[in-house]
Amino acid sequence: MPGWHITTEPVREKGLINVYGIVEEQHPDRARLFMQWKNMDWPVLVDSMNLLETRAVPLTILLDPDGTIVAINPTQDTFGKLIAELESNGAENPQDRWSPRITEAEKMVLAGTPDSLSTAIGLFEKSLESLPQESGDYLSGLMHFRLGVALKARDESTAASPTDFSRALHHWQSALAADPNQYIWRRRIQQYGPRLDKPYPFYNWIEQALREIADRGETPVKSTFPLTGSESASPSGESPKTETGNHTPAEPDPDGRLNRVAPDTIRVSTVTIPENPAPGRTARIHIRMELSSPLQVSWNNEAAPSGLWVSFGDGKASPLWIPWTHYPVDTAYSTENRLFDFEWRQPEGSNASPPECYAIVNLCNRLTGLCYTARVDIPLSTE
């Protein structure tokens, strides 16, 4: 897009053309940050549900003033000829003349409120159940993909259910199984999966963008949902950063003496990608911790660092200590969901056991004022 932004700038300023960017991205704020970083000023639309049914990107389409497609992925020569024709004919500034036909479920996802997302999920589920047998794999895949988008959006909202992420992943994998050649669907799974499955680093530009925007004296676009470890990880062939650095961390509670969190204080959900890793296959494990009663109990951000401890039973991989780092600015107490993720290689053999995992958390009881550190045991399964 930056190249087309430079190429089209003179004719955009003359009012000869309108340019719109469309991104197949789950998080609109990341697109806004990229546009701010590159000083790009045209409108960008977010097609998180792949309503265009695009199979791969980038895709550039030229339309004439009547809405007729002139070229797909045009050359500079083709673009120049269209502009010359517009200038010679004195064409009026083109207007939007096309309105996509979208379903009620898709409208509810675009509305983006917790209630509308729950409505969309129900509508998509009913549509999948009633899908005619003769409709074909692609339409089924499309419905699975969009249902996954709705579930992941709700997973990041105040109405999140502990199973939303795992269900989103299940439907995205069902979509890809229906059409393995759909790059957009595969890319959404790779975003949260292990490094081995990533063709390139998707978000390695964000740190540079934030730094350069701040150096210009601007306030960067605020992220509504921080990058997970899987999203910022490099592909396996690119010497990725480890979650713990180059040293073996010290276990925070080796003798298990910390008190366990009281039942019903924290809801824990786990997702493994792929769902059932074969022996020898690398998987990414996502863990989500949610306060069950945020009006009564909150995270204590002033105590010693909290985080996730992971040990591997095969004796080959070093243990991990993954500290929680996404603390709200200048806030002693908070109630956000806390997300961790790490990679694990399923050992060979039928008796292989999953990693052992627990979290160290710092909590405060808002009713009594009591603050304390506790341990949350997190059972993992390879099933």
C-alpha positions, 0 to 999 in steps of 0.5 A, a space after each residue: 500500500 505505501 507504494 500506491 499511496 505515493 503513486 496516486 498522491 498527485 491525482 488524488 490531490 486533483 480529485 481525479 480518483 478516490 482510493 480506499 484500502 481494505 485489510 483482511 485483519 481481525 484488529 482494526 487498530 493495528 491497521 490504523 497504527 500502520 497508516 499513522 506510521 506511514 503517513 497514509 491518509 486515505 480511508 482504510 476499510 477492515 474486512 475481518 469476515 472476508 466479505 470480499 471472499 478474497 483468497 490472497 493478498 495483495 490485490 489491487 483493483 481499478 474501477 472507472 467512474 461508472 464502476 466497471 473494473 478496468 484492471 486487476 493488479 494493474 501495471 504502472 502503464 495501465 494506471 497511467 493510461 486510465 489517469 490520462 483518459 480521466 484528465 482528457 475527459 474531465 471526469 467528475 470526482 467518482 462517487 460510491 455506487 456499490 453497496 455490498 449485500 450482507 446478512 443480518 449476522 454480518 451486520 451484527 458483527 460489524 456493529 461490534 457490541 457485546 450483545 450484537 456479537 452474541 446475536 451474530 454467533 447465534 445466527 451463524 450457528 443456525 445458518 450452519 445447521 440449516 446449510 443445504 447439503 448441495 451448498 458445497 464445501 466453500 460456502 460451509 467454510 465461509 460460514 465457519 470462518 465468519 463464525 470464528 471471527 464473531 467468536 474471537 471478537 466476543 472473546 476480546 469484549 466484556 461479554 467473553 466466554 471462556 470457550 470463545 477462543 477455542 471455539 473460534 479456532 475450531 471453526 477457523 480450522 473447519 473453514 480451512 479444511 473445507 478449502 485448504 487454498 484459502 490464504 486469508 483463512 490460513 493466515 488467521 490461524 497462523 496468527 495465533 499458531 506456532 512459529 513453524 507454521 508462520 511464513 513470515 513475521 506478521 507484526 514485527 513492524 509494530 515496535 519500530 512504528 511506535 518508536 518512530 511515531 513517538 519520535 515525531 512527537 505524535 501519540 501512537 494509535 492505542 491498541 485495544 488488544 495487545 499482541 500475544 506471544 504467538 503474534 509477535 513471534 518470528 518464524 522458526 527459521 529466523 532465530 526467534 526470541 525466547 520467552 525467557 531469554 538465554 538463561 534458565 529461570 528460577 522456579 517461583 514455587 518449587 516446593 508448592 508452598 504457596 496457597 492455591 487461589 480459592 475456588 471460583 476466584 479465577 476462571 482459566 481456559 486453555 487452547 492448543 493449536 493445533 488441537 491434537 498435535 501429533 507426536 513430534 509436532 510443535 503446538 502453541 498453547 494459549 492460557 487465559 485467566 479471567 477474574 470471576 468476580 471483578 467487583 470483589 477481587 482485582 489484580 494487584 499491580 504493585 506487588 512482585 511480578 506475576 507470571 506463568 511457569 512451565 516445565 516440560 517432562 521430556 528433559 530436553 526443553 528448558 523451563 519457561 517463566 513468562 512474566 505478565 507485562 501488560 500492566 495498565 499505566 499508573 493503575 495499582 489495581 485492574 481487572 483485565 483478562 490475562 493471556 499467556 502463550 508458549 510453544 511446546 513440541 509433543 514428544 514421541 511415544 504414546 506415554 508422552 505427558 503435557 507440560 506442567 504449568 501454574 501461574 503466580 498471581 497477586 490479588 486484592 480483595 476489594 471488600 476487605 482490602 486484603 492483598 495476597 500472592 497465590 498460585 493457580 495450578 493449570 492442568 493441560 491436556 493433549 486431548 
